[in-house]
Amino acid sequence: MGDPGLEAKNRVIGLKQTLRAIQQNKACIIYLANDVDDHILKKIKLASQGKNVKIVTTRVGKKELGQICRIDVNAAVVALVQE
């Protein structure tokens, strides 16, 4: 994947922060780990309906997505946000 945006400051990590960004119309792209839980996927898709949000399922799992974001825990969901 190697998206430089995932290492940038204009991103939020985790379900709660991502849902908040979607609700505030700040999320533009959402990256999901390829092993994301079904209930998380459903919440993201439901929240994104009618919004101009692109959802991308990555080729990496939660552990690798967390490493790409330079955090020490797994990351199932990462959203790029606009201020």
PyMOL Python script that loads the backbone (N, CA, C, O; Angstrom):
from pymol import cmd

cmd.read_pdbstr("""\
ATOM      1  N   MET A   1       0.840  -1.175   0.000  1.00  0.00           N
ATOM      2  CA  MET A   1       0.000   0.000   0.000  1.00  0.00           C
ATOM      3  C   MET A   1       0.883   1.235   0.000  1.00  0.00           C
ATOM      4  O   MET A   1       0.921   1.949  -1.002  1.00  0.00           O
ATOM      5  N   GLY A   2       1.595   1.515   1.088  1.00  0.00           N
ATOM      6  CA  GLY A   2       2.560   2.581   1.113  1.00  0.00           C
ATOM      7  C   GLY A   2       1.999   3.976   0.864  1.00  0.00           C
ATOM      8  O   GLY A   2       2.709   4.830   0.334  1.00  0.00           O
ATOM      9  N   ASP A   3       0.760   4.226   1.225  1.00  0.00           N
ATOM     10  CA  ASP A   3       0.168   5.543   1.019  1.00  0.00           C
ATOM     11  C   ASP A   3       0.771   6.531   2.013  1.00  0.00           C
ATOM     12  O   ASP A   3       0.652   6.326   3.221  1.00  0.00           O
ATOM     13  N   PRO A   4       1.414   7.598   1.537  1.00  0.00           N
ATOM     14  CA  PRO A   4       2.025   8.546   2.454  1.00  0.00           C
ATOM     15  C   PRO A   4       1.013   9.248   3.342  1.00  0.00           C
ATOM     16  O   PRO A   4       1.372   9.760   4.403  1.00  0.00           O
ATOM     17  N   GLY A   5      -0.240   9.278   2.927  1.00  0.00           N
ATOM     18  CA  GLY A   5      -1.280   9.904   3.726  1.00  0.00           C
ATOM     19  C   GLY A   5      -1.525   9.206   5.042  1.00  0.00           C
ATOM     20  O   GLY A   5      -1.955   9.840   6.006  1.00  0.00           O
ATOM     21  N   LEU A   6      -1.261   7.909   5.106  1.00  0.00           N
ATOM     22  CA  LEU A   6      -1.500   7.156   6.332  1.00  0.00           C
ATOM     23  C   LEU A   6      -0.476   7.493   7.410  1.00  0.00           C
ATOM     24  O   LEU A   6      -0.703   7.224   8.589  1.00  0.00           O
ATOM     25  N   GLU A   7       0.645   8.077   7.012  1.00  0.00           N
ATOM     26  CA  GLU A   7       1.646   8.473   7.990  1.00  0.00           C
ATOM     27  C   GLU A   7       1.515   9.953   8.346  1.00  0.00           C
ATOM     28  O   GLU A   7       2.232  10.449   9.215  1.00  0.00           O
ATOM     29  N   ALA A   8       0.619  10.644   7.688  1.00  0.00           N
ATOM     30  CA  ALA A   8       0.475  12.088   7.877  1.00  0.00           C
ATOM     31  C   ALA A   8      -0.361  12.406   9.113  1.00  0.00           C
ATOM     32  O   ALA A   8      -0.954  11.522   9.731  1.00  0.00           O
ATOM     33  N   LYS A   9      -0.391  13.676   9.448  1.00  0.00           N
ATOM     34  CA  LYS A   9      -1.148  14.124  10.611  1.00  0.00           C
ATOM     35  C   LYS A   9      -2.633  14.261  10.305  1.00  0.00           C
ATOM     36  O   LYS A   9      -3.440  14.350  11.230  1.00  0.00           O
ATOM     37  N   ASN A  10      -3.008  14.281   9.041  1.00  0.00           N
ATOM     38  CA  ASN A  10      -4.408  14.484   8.667  1.00  0.00           C
ATOM     39  C   ASN A  10      -5.162  13.166   8.584  1.00  0.00           C
ATOM     40  O   ASN A  10      -5.880  12.910   7.617  1.00  0.00           O
ATOM     41  N   ARG A  11      -4.995  12.332   9.605  1.00  0.00           N
ATOM     42  CA  ARG A  11      -5.691  11.058   9.629  1.00  0.00           C
ATOM     43  C   ARG A  11      -6.169  10.760  11.033  1.00  0.00           C
ATOM     44  O   ARG A  11      -5.608  11.247  12.014  1.00  0.00           O
ATOM     45  N   VAL A  12      -7.211   9.955  11.115  1.00  0.00           N
ATOM     46  CA  VAL A  12      -7.693   9.471  12.402  1.00  0.00           C
ATOM     47  C   VAL A  12      -7.677   7.952  12.355  1.00  0.00           C
ATOM     48  O   VAL A  12      -7.869   7.347  11.300  1.00  0.00           O
ATOM     49  N   ILE A  13      -7.448   7.354  13.499  1.00  0.00           N
ATOM     50  CA  ILE A  13      -7.318   5.898  13.592  1.00  0.00           C
ATOM     51  C   ILE A  13      -8.362   5.365  14.559  1.00  0.00           C
ATOM     52  O   ILE A  13      -8.565   5.914  15.641  1.00  0.00           O
ATOM     53  N   GLY A  14      -9.015   4.295  14.155  1.00  0.00           N
ATOM     54  CA  GLY A  14      -9.973   3.634  15.027  1.00  0.00           C
ATOM     55  C   GLY A  14     -11.413   3.917  14.631  1.00  0.00           C
ATOM     56  O   GLY A  14     -11.709   4.882  13.926  1.00  0.00           O
ATOM     57  N   LEU A  15     -12.292   3.054  15.101  1.00  0.00           N
ATOM     58  CA  LEU A  15     -13.702   3.125  14.719  1.00  0.00           C
ATOM     59  C   LEU A  15     -14.378   4.392  15.220  1.00  0.00           C
ATOM     60  O   LEU A  15     -15.038   5.085  14.446  1.00  0.00           O
ATOM     61  N   LYS A  16     -14.223   4.708  16.514  1.00  0.00           N
ATOM     62  CA  LYS A  16     -14.920   5.869  17.077  1.00  0.00           C
ATOM     63  C   LYS A  16     -14.513   7.164  16.384  1.00  0.00           C
ATOM     64  O   LYS A  16     -15.368   7.965  16.004  1.00  0.00           O
ATOM     65  N   GLN A  17     -13.215   7.368  16.221  1.00  0.00           N
ATOM     66  CA  GLN A  17     -12.740   8.599  15.599  1.00  0.00           C
ATOM     67  C   GLN A  17     -13.151   8.666  14.128  1.00  0.00           C
ATOM     68  O   GLN A  17     -13.480   9.738  13.620  1.00  0.00           O
ATOM     69  N   THR A  18     -13.132   7.524  13.451  1.00  0.00           N
ATOM     70  CA  THR A  18     -13.532   7.491  12.043  1.00  0.00           C
ATOM     71  C   THR A  18     -15.014   7.803  11.891  1.00  0.00           C
ATOM     72  O   THR A  18     -15.398   8.568  11.006  1.00  0.00           O
ATOM     73  N   LEU A  19     -15.854   7.215  12.751  1.00  0.00           N
ATOM     74  CA  LEU A  19     -17.288   7.495  12.690  1.00  0.00           C
ATOM     75  C   LEU A  19     -17.556   8.976  12.972  1.00  0.00           C
ATOM     76  O   LEU A  19     -18.423   9.581  12.342  1.00  0.00           O
ATOM     77  N   ARG A  20     -16.819   9.554  13.909  1.00  0.00           N
ATOM     78  CA  ARG A  20     -16.978  10.982  14.211  1.00  0.00           C
ATOM     79  C   ARG A  20     -16.581  11.834  13.005  1.00  0.00           C
ATOM     80  O   ARG A  20     -17.255  12.813  12.685  1.00  0.00           O
ATOM     81  N   ALA A  21     -15.491  11.462  12.340  1.00  0.00           N
ATOM     82  CA  ALA A  21     -15.041  12.206  11.154  1.00  0.00           C
ATOM     83  C   ALA A  21     -16.060  12.108  10.025  1.00  0.00           C
ATOM     84  O   ALA A  21     -16.283  13.083   9.307  1.00  0.00           O
ATOM     85  N   ILE A  22     -16.680  10.940   9.860  1.00  0.00           N
ATOM     86  CA  ILE A  22     -17.718  10.775   8.830  1.00  0.00           C
ATOM     87  C   ILE A  22     -18.914  11.658   9.164  1.00  0.00           C
ATOM     88  O   ILE A  22     -19.445  12.349   8.295  1.00  0.00           O
ATOM     89  N   GLN A  23     -19.333  11.633  10.422  1.00  0.00           N
ATOM     90  CA  GLN A  23     -20.489  12.412  10.857  1.00  0.00           C
ATOM     91  C   GLN A  23     -20.251  13.916  10.649  1.00  0.00           C
ATOM     92  O   GLN A  23     -21.175  14.653  10.307  1.00  0.00           O
ATOM     93  N   GLN A  24     -19.024  14.357  10.856  1.00  0.00           N
ATOM     94  CA  GLN A  24     -18.685  15.779  10.712  1.00  0.00           C
ATOM     95  C   GLN A  24     -18.305  16.143   9.278  1.00  0.00           C
ATOM     96  O   GLN A  24     -17.859  17.259   9.013  1.00  0.00           O
ATOM     97  N   ASN A  25     -18.484  15.197   8.356  1.00  0.00           N
ATOM     98  CA  ASN A  25     -18.154  15.395   6.932  1.00  0.00           C
ATOM     99  C   ASN A  25     -16.690  15.783   6.720  1.00  0.00           C
ATOM    100  O   ASN A  25     -16.372  16.573   5.831  1.00  0.00           O
ATOM    101  N   LYS A  26     -15.811  15.226   7.539  1.00  0.00           N
ATOM    102  CA  LYS A  26     -14.379  15.501   7.402  1.00  0.00           C
ATOM    103  C   LYS A  26     -13.635  14.350   6.738  1.00  0.00           C
ATOM    104  O   LYS A  26     -12.565  14.557   6.165  1.00  0.00           O
ATOM    105  N   ALA A  27     -14.183  13.144   6.808  1.00  0.00           N
ATOM    106  CA  ALA A  27     -13.508  11.975   6.235  1.00  0.00           C
ATOM    107  C   ALA A  27     -13.646  11.992   4.716  1.00  0.00           C
ATOM    108  O   ALA A  27     -14.739  12.200   4.190  1.00  0.00           O
ATOM    109  N   CYS A  28     -12.531  11.772   4.012  1.00  0.00           N
ATOM    110  CA  CYS A  28     -12.623  11.684   2.554  1.00  0.00           C
ATOM    111  C   CYS A  28     -12.295  10.280   2.055  1.00  0.00           C
ATOM    112  O   CYS A  28     -12.914   9.807   1.101  1.00  0.00           O
ATOM    113  N   ILE A  29     -11.335   9.609   2.682  1.00  0.00           N
ATOM    114  CA  ILE A  29     -10.997   8.229   2.314  1.00  0.00           C
ATOM    115  C   ILE A  29     -10.881   7.411   3.591  1.00  0.00           C
ATOM    116  O   ILE A  29     -10.259   7.840   4.562  1.00  0.00           O
ATOM    117  N   ILE A  30     -11.479   6.239   3.580  1.00  0.00           N
ATOM    118  CA  ILE A  30     -11.395   5.337   4.721  1.00  0.00           C
ATOM    119  C   ILE A  30     -10.690   4.067   4.280  1.00  0.00           C
ATOM    120  O   ILE A  30     -11.091   3.423   3.311  1.00  0.00           O
ATOM    121  N   TYR A  31      -9.639   3.717   4.999  1.00  0.00           N
ATOM    122  CA  TYR A  31      -8.893   2.483   4.726  1.00  0.00           C
ATOM    123  C   TYR A  31      -9.285   1.444   5.767  1.00  0.00           C
ATOM    124  O   TYR A  31      -9.243   1.703   6.970  1.00  0.00           O
ATOM    125  N   LEU A  32      -9.668   0.260   5.287  1.00  0.00           N
ATOM    126  CA  LEU A  32     -10.032  -0.851   6.152  1.00  0.00           C
ATOM    127  C   LEU A  32      -8.993  -1.952   6.019  1.00  0.00           C
ATOM    128  O   LEU A  32      -8.526  -2.237   4.916  1.00  0.00           O
ATOM    129  N   ALA A  33      -8.629  -2.568   7.125  1.00  0.00           N
ATOM    130  CA  ALA A  33      -7.755  -3.729   7.074  1.00  0.00           C
ATOM    131  C   ALA A  33      -8.499  -4.865   6.382  1.00  0.00           C
ATOM    132  O   ALA A  33      -9.726  -4.934   6.443  1.00  0.00           O
ATOM    133  N   ASN A  34      -7.766  -5.749   5.729  1.00  0.00           N
ATOM    134  CA  ASN A  34      -8.441  -6.834   5.002  1.00  0.00           C
ATOM    135  C   ASN A  34      -9.052  -7.874   5.935  1.00  0.00           C
ATOM    136  O   ASN A  34      -9.833  -8.716   5.492  1.00  0.00           O
ATOM    137  N   ASP A  35      -8.706  -7.828   7.221  1.00  0.00           N
ATOM    138  CA  ASP A  35      -9.283  -8.761   8.194  1.00  0.00           C
ATOM    139  C   ASP A  35     -10.181  -8.039   9.207  1.00  0.00           C
ATOM    140  O   ASP A  35     -10.329  -8.475  10.348  1.00  0.00           O
ATOM    141  N   VAL A  36     -10.774  -6.929   8.764  1.00  0.00           N
ATOM    142  CA  VAL A  36     -11.651  -6.142   9.635  1.00  0.00           C
ATOM    143  C   VAL A  36     -12.891  -6.957  10.016  1.00  0.00           C
ATOM    144  O   VAL A  36     -13.409  -7.726   9.206  1.00  0.00           O
ATOM    145  N   ASP A  37     -13.358  -6.783  11.248  1.00  0.00           N
ATOM    146  CA  ASP A  37     -14.547  -7.497  11.715  1.00  0.00           C
ATOM    147  C   ASP A  37     -15.785  -7.006  10.979  1.00  0.00           C
ATOM    148  O   ASP A  37     -15.876  -5.836  10.607  1.00  0.00           O
ATOM    149  N   ASP A  38     -16.737  -7.912  10.773  1.00  0.00           N
ATOM    150  CA  ASP A  38     -17.956  -7.582  10.030  1.00  0.00           C
ATOM    151  C   ASP A  38     -18.750  -6.445  10.665  1.00  0.00           C
ATOM    152  O   ASP A  38     -19.293  -5.599   9.954  1.00  0.00           O
ATOM    153  N   HIS A  39     -18.824  -6.416  12.001  1.00  0.00           N
ATOM    154  CA  HIS A  39     -19.623  -5.372  12.648  1.00  0.00           C
ATOM    155  C   HIS A  39     -19.005  -3.987  12.437  1.00  0.00           C
ATOM    156  O   HIS A  39     -19.729  -2.995  12.354  1.00  0.00           O
ATOM    157  N   ILE A  40     -17.692  -3.913  12.350  1.00  0.00           N
ATOM    158  CA  ILE A  40     -17.025  -2.640  12.068  1.00  0.00           C
ATOM    159  C   ILE A  40     -17.307  -2.219  10.636  1.00  0.00           C
ATOM    160  O   ILE A  40     -17.612  -1.055  10.378  1.00  0.00           O
ATOM    161  N   LEU A  41     -17.208  -3.147   9.714  1.00  0.00           N
ATOM    162  CA  LEU A  41     -17.481  -2.865   8.304  1.00  0.00           C
ATOM    163  C   LEU A  41     -18.905  -2.342   8.117  1.00  0.00           C
ATOM    164  O   LEU A  41     -19.127  -1.381   7.380  1.00  0.00           O
ATOM    165  N   LYS A  42     -19.862  -2.976   8.783  1.00  0.00           N
ATOM    166  CA  LYS A  42     -21.261  -2.556   8.665  1.00  0.00           C
ATOM    167  C   LYS A  42     -21.459  -1.143   9.205  1.00  0.00           C
ATOM    168  O   LYS A  42     -22.171  -0.342   8.599  1.00  0.00           O
ATOM    169  N   LYS A  43     -20.838  -0.834  10.334  1.00  0.00           N
ATOM    170  CA  LYS A  43     -20.971   0.501  10.925  1.00  0.00           C
ATOM    171  C   LYS A  43     -20.390   1.570  10.001  1.00  0.00           C
ATOM    172  O   LYS A  43     -20.974   2.641   9.837  1.00  0.00           O
ATOM    173  N   ILE A  44     -19.250   1.276   9.406  1.00  0.00           N
ATOM    174  CA  ILE A  44     -18.606   2.239   8.506  1.00  0.00           C
ATOM    175  C   ILE A  44     -19.468   2.451   7.265  1.00  0.00           C
ATOM    176  O   ILE A  44     -19.693   3.588   6.850  1.00  0.00           O
ATOM    177  N   LYS A  45     -19.947   1.364   6.677  1.00  0.00           N
ATOM    178  CA  LYS A  45     -20.778   1.489   5.467  1.00  0.00           C
ATOM    179  C   LYS A  45     -22.081   2.227   5.753  1.00  0.00           C
ATOM    180  O   LYS A  45     -22.519   3.050   4.949  1.00  0.00           O
ATOM    181  N   LEU A  46     -22.694   1.941   6.884  1.00  0.00           N
ATOM    182  CA  LEU A  46     -23.938   2.610   7.252  1.00  0.00           C
ATOM    183  C   LEU A  46     -23.708   4.108   7.461  1.00  0.00           C
ATOM    184  O   LEU A  46     -24.484   4.931   6.974  1.00  0.00           O
ATOM    185  N   ALA A  47     -22.659   4.455   8.174  1.00  0.00           N
ATOM    186  CA  ALA A  47     -22.353   5.865   8.444  1.00  0.00           C
ATOM    187  C   ALA A  47     -21.983   6.618   7.163  1.00  0.00           C
ATOM    188  O   ALA A  47     -22.206   7.825   7.067  1.00  0.00           O
ATOM    189  N   SER A  48     -21.424   5.917   6.189  1.00  0.00           N
ATOM    190  CA  SER A  48     -20.948   6.550   4.959  1.00  0.00           C
ATOM    191  C   SER A  48     -22.029   6.735   3.897  1.00  0.00           C
ATOM    192  O   SER A  48     -21.805   7.423   2.901  1.00  0.00           O
ATOM    193  N   GLN A  49     -23.184   6.134   4.097  1.00  0.00           N
ATOM    194  CA  GLN A  49     -24.248   6.245   3.095  1.00  0.00           C
ATOM    195  C   GLN A  49     -24.628   7.714   2.897  1.00  0.00           C
ATOM    196  O   GLN A  49     -24.870   8.444   3.858  1.00  0.00           O
ATOM    197  N   GLY A  50     -24.674   8.125   1.636  1.00  0.00           N
ATOM    198  CA  GLY A  50     -25.052   9.484   1.315  1.00  0.00           C
ATOM    199  C   GLY A  50     -23.943  10.508   1.513  1.00  0.00           C
ATOM    200  O   GLY A  50     -24.146  11.701   1.292  1.00  0.00           O
ATOM    201  N   LYS A  51     -22.775  10.043   1.929  1.00  0.00           N
ATOM    202  CA  LYS A  51     -21.633  10.938   2.131  1.00  0.00           C
ATOM    203  C   LYS A  51     -20.654  10.735   0.990  1.00  0.00           C
ATOM    204  O   LYS A  51     -20.646   9.687   0.344  1.00  0.00           O
ATOM    205  N   ASN A  52     -19.846  11.719   0.751  1.00  0.00           N
ATOM    206  CA  ASN A  52     -18.836  11.639  -0.299  1.00  0.00           C
ATOM    207  C   ASN A  52     -17.551  11.048   0.282  1.00  0.00           C
ATOM    208  O   ASN A  52     -16.539  11.736   0.422  1.00  0.00           O
ATOM    209  N   VAL A  53     -17.616   9.764   0.615  1.00  0.00           N
ATOM    210  CA  VAL A  53     -16.499   9.079   1.262  1.00  0.00           C
ATOM    211  C   VAL A  53     -16.122   7.852   0.439  1.00  0.00           C
ATOM    212  O   VAL A  53     -16.981   7.052   0.070  1.00  0.00           O
ATOM    213  N   LYS A  54     -14.847   7.715   0.161  1.00  0.00           N
ATOM    214  CA  LYS A  54     -14.349   6.538  -0.558  1.00  0.00           C
ATOM    215  C   LYS A  54     -13.872   5.519   0.470  1.00  0.00           C
ATOM    216  O   LYS A  54     -13.095   5.855   1.364  1.00  0.00           O
ATOM    217  N   ILE A  55     -14.329   4.282   0.349  1.00  0.00           N
ATOM    218  CA  ILE A  55     -13.922   3.213   1.260  1.00  0.00           C
ATOM    219  C   ILE A  55     -13.014   2.256   0.504  1.00  0.00           C
ATOM    220  O   ILE A  55     -13.379   1.732  -0.548  1.00  0.00           O
ATOM    221  N   VAL A  56     -11.828   2.036   1.055  1.00  0.00           N
ATOM    222  CA  VAL A  56     -10.826   1.193   0.411  1.00  0.00           C
ATOM    223  C   VAL A  56     -10.447   0.060   1.359  1.00  0.00           C
ATOM    224  O   VAL A  56     -10.030   0.304   2.491  1.00  0.00           O
ATOM    225  N   THR A  57     -10.594  -1.173   0.895  1.00  0.00           N
ATOM    226  CA  THR A  57     -10.108  -2.316   1.666  1.00  0.00           C
ATOM    227  C   THR A  57      -8.666  -2.573   1.243  1.00  0.00           C
ATOM    228  O   THR A  57      -8.383  -2.809   0.068  1.00  0.00           O
ATOM    229  N   THR A  58      -7.771  -2.525   2.205  1.00  0.00           N
ATOM    230  CA  THR A  58      -6.347  -2.659   1.907  1.00  0.00           C
ATOM    231  C   THR A  58      -5.953  -4.123   1.734  1.00  0.00           C
ATOM    232  O   THR A  58      -6.752  -5.030   1.962  1.00  0.00           O
ATOM    233  N   ARG A  59      -4.737  -4.324   1.337  1.00  0.00           N
ATOM    234  CA  ARG A  59      -4.207  -5.688   1.195  1.00  0.00           C
ATOM    235  C   ARG A  59      -3.541  -6.168   2.474  1.00  0.00           C
ATOM    236  O   ARG A  59      -3.039  -7.290   2.531  1.00  0.00           O
ATOM    237  N   VAL A  60      -3.533  -5.332   3.493  1.00  0.00           N
ATOM    238  CA  VAL A  60      -2.848  -5.677   4.744  1.00  0.00           C
ATOM    239  C   VAL A  60      -3.856  -5.887   5.861  1.00  0.00           C
ATOM    240  O   VAL A  60      -4.987  -5.404   5.805  1.00  0.00           O
ATOM    241  N   GLY A  61      -3.424  -6.611   6.865  1.00  0.00           N
ATOM    242  CA  GLY A  61      -4.260  -6.882   8.023  1.00  0.00           C
ATOM    243  C   GLY A  61      -4.169  -5.762   9.053  1.00  0.00           C
ATOM    244  O   GLY A  61      -3.479  -4.763   8.849  1.00  0.00           O
ATOM    245  N   LYS A  62      -4.883  -5.949  10.168  1.00  0.00           N
ATOM    246  CA  LYS A  62      -4.936  -4.928  11.222  1.00  0.00           C
ATOM    247  C   LYS A  62      -3.554  -4.624  11.796  1.00  0.00           C
ATOM    248  O   LYS A  62      -3.217  -3.467  12.049  1.00  0.00           O
ATOM    249  N   LYS A  63      -2.770  -5.661  11.995  1.00  0.00           N
ATOM    250  CA  LYS A  63      -1.438  -5.464  12.577  1.00  0.00           C
ATOM    251  C   LYS A  63      -0.569  -4.608  11.653  1.00  0.00           C
ATOM    252  O   LYS A  63       0.076  -3.659  12.098  1.00  0.00           O
ATOM    253  N   GLU A  64      -0.560  -4.954  10.363  1.00  0.00           N
ATOM    254  CA  GLU A  64       0.262  -4.220   9.399  1.00  0.00           C
ATOM    255  C   GLU A  64      -0.243  -2.794   9.209  1.00  0.00           C
ATOM    256  O   GLU A  64       0.555  -1.871   9.042  1.00  0.00           O
ATOM    257  N   LEU A  65      -1.561  -2.608   9.233  1.00  0.00           N
ATOM    258  CA  LEU A  65      -2.117  -1.264   9.083  1.00  0.00           C
ATOM    259  C   LEU A  65      -1.700  -0.378  10.261  1.00  0.00           C
ATOM    260  O   LEU A  65      -1.397   0.802  10.081  1.00  0.00           O
ATOM    261  N   GLY A  66      -1.687  -0.943  11.437  1.00  0.00           N
ATOM    262  CA  GLY A  66      -1.196  -0.211  12.610  1.00  0.00           C
ATOM    263  C   GLY A  66       0.268   0.172  12.458  1.00  0.00           C
ATOM    264  O   GLY A  66       0.661   1.283  12.814  1.00  0.00           O
ATOM    265  N   GLN A  67       1.076  -0.743  11.929  1.00  0.00           N
ATOM    266  CA  GLN A  67       2.494  -0.456  11.718  1.00  0.00           C
ATOM    267  C   GLN A  67       2.690   0.639  10.681  1.00  0.00           C
ATOM    268  O   GLN A  67       3.552   1.501  10.851  1.00  0.00           O
ATOM    269  N   ILE A  68       1.908   0.618   9.617  1.00  0.00           N
ATOM    270  CA  ILE A  68       2.000   1.648   8.581  1.00  0.00           C
ATOM    271  C   ILE A  68       1.686   3.021   9.180  1.00  0.00           C
ATOM    272  O   ILE A  68       2.292   4.027   8.808  1.00  0.00           O
ATOM    273  N   CYS A  69       0.730   3.045  10.112  1.00  0.00           N
ATOM    274  CA  CYS A  69       0.340   4.300  10.761  1.00  0.00           C
ATOM    275  C   CYS A  69       1.292   4.676  11.893  1.00  0.00           C
ATOM    276  O   CYS A  69       1.116   5.702  12.550  1.00  0.00           O
ATOM    277  N   ARG A  70       2.284   3.852  12.108  1.00  0.00           N
ATOM    278  CA  ARG A  70       3.302   4.071  13.140  1.00  0.00           C
ATOM    279  C   ARG A  70       2.719   4.116  14.549  1.00  0.00           C
ATOM    280  O   ARG A  70       3.081   4.960  15.369  1.00  0.00           O
ATOM    281  N   ILE A  71       1.796   3.174  14.803  1.00  0.00           N
ATOM    282  CA  ILE A  71       1.274   3.015  16.157  1.00  0.00           C
ATOM    283  C   ILE A  71       1.607   1.605  16.621  1.00  0.00           C
ATOM    284  O   ILE A  71       1.874   0.721  15.807  1.00  0.00           O
ATOM    285  N   ASP A  72       1.588   1.402  17.929  1.00  0.00           N
ATOM    286  CA  ASP A  72       2.014   0.130  18.505  1.00  0.00           C
ATOM    287  C   ASP A  72       0.889  -0.882  18.682  1.00  0.00           C
ATOM    288  O   ASP A  72       1.098  -1.947  19.263  1.00  0.00           O
ATOM    289  N   VAL A  73      -0.302  -0.558  18.185  1.00  0.00           N
ATOM    290  CA  VAL A  73      -1.435  -1.478  18.296  1.00  0.00           C
ATOM    291  C   VAL A  73      -2.030  -1.712  16.916  1.00  0.00           C
ATOM    292  O   VAL A  73      -1.700  -1.017  15.955  1.00  0.00           O
ATOM    293  N   ASN A  74      -2.914  -2.701  16.833  1.00  0.00           N
ATOM    294  CA  ASN A  74      -3.586  -2.988  15.572  1.00  0.00           C
ATOM    295  C   ASN A  74      -4.533  -1.847  15.196  1.00  0.00           C
ATOM    296  O   ASN A  74      -5.056  -1.152  16.068  1.00  0.00           O
ATOM    297  N   ALA A  75      -4.746  -1.661  13.900  1.00  0.00           N
ATOM    298  CA  ALA A  75      -5.673  -0.645  13.414  1.00  0.00           C
ATOM    299  C   ALA A  75      -6.567  -1.272  12.353  1.00  0.00           C
ATOM    300  O   ALA A  75      -6.100  -1.661  11.282  1.00  0.00           O
ATOM    301  N   ALA A  76      -7.854  -1.365  12.661  1.00  0.00           N
ATOM    302  CA  ALA A  76      -8.795  -1.938  11.688  1.00  0.00           C
ATOM    303  C   ALA A  76      -9.257  -0.889  10.695  1.00  0.00           C
ATOM    304  O   ALA A  76      -9.540  -1.202   9.539  1.00  0.00           O
ATOM    305  N   VAL A  77      -9.336   0.374  11.150  1.00  0.00           N
ATOM    306  CA  VAL A  77      -9.883   1.465  10.341  1.00  0.00           C
ATOM    307  C   VAL A  77      -9.011   2.707  10.481  1.00  0.00           C
ATOM    308  O   VAL A  77      -8.626   3.096  11.583  1.00  0.00           O
ATOM    309  N   VAL A  78      -8.711   3.319   9.339  1.00  0.00           N
ATOM    310  CA  VAL A  78      -7.977   4.586   9.310  1.00  0.00           C
ATOM    311  C   VAL A  78      -8.687   5.490   8.302  1.00  0.00           C
ATOM    312  O   VAL A  78      -9.024   5.057   7.200  1.00  0.00           O
ATOM    313  N   ALA A  79      -8.910   6.735   8.686  1.00  0.00           N
ATOM    314  CA  ALA A  79      -9.563   7.676   7.772  1.00  0.00           C
ATOM    315  C   ALA A  79      -8.658   8.873   7.525  1.00  0.00           C
ATOM    316  O   ALA A  79      -8.064   9.418   8.455  1.00  0.00           O
ATOM    317  N   LEU A  80      -8.560   9.273   6.270  1.00  0.00           N
ATOM    318  CA  LEU A  80      -7.892  10.525   5.931  1.00  0.00           C
ATOM    319  C   LEU A  80      -8.943  11.608   6.048  1.00  0.00           C
ATOM    320  O   LEU A  80     -10.050  11.464   5.530  1.00  0.00           O
ATOM    321  N   VAL A  81      -8.601  12.692   6.727  1.00  0.00           N
ATOM    322  CA  VAL A  81      -9.565  13.758   6.961  1.00  0.00           C
ATOM    323  C   VAL A  81      -9.098  15.066   6.377  1.00  0.00           C
ATOM    324  O   VAL A  81      -7.903  15.311   6.212  1.00  0.00           O
ATOM    325  N   GLN A  82     -10.072  15.903   6.069  1.00  0.00           N
ATOM    326  CA  GLN A  82      -9.785  17.252   5.611  1.00  0.00           C
ATOM    327  C   GLN A  82     -10.269  18.212   6.685  1.00  0.00           C
ATOM    328  O   GLN A  82     -11.329  18.004   7.275  1.00  0.00           O
ATOM    329  N   GLU A  83      -9.519  19.234   6.937  1.00  0.00           N
ATOM    330  CA  GLU A  83      -9.877  20.205   7.975  1.00  0.00           C
ATOM    331  C   GLU A  83     -10.854  21.221   7.489  1.00  0.00           C
ATOM    332  O   GLU A  83     -11.252  22.106   8.247  1.00  0.00           O
TER     333      GLU A  83
END
""", "prot")
cmd.dss("prot")
cmd.show_as("cartoon", "prot")
cmd.util.cbc("prot")
cmd.orient("prot")
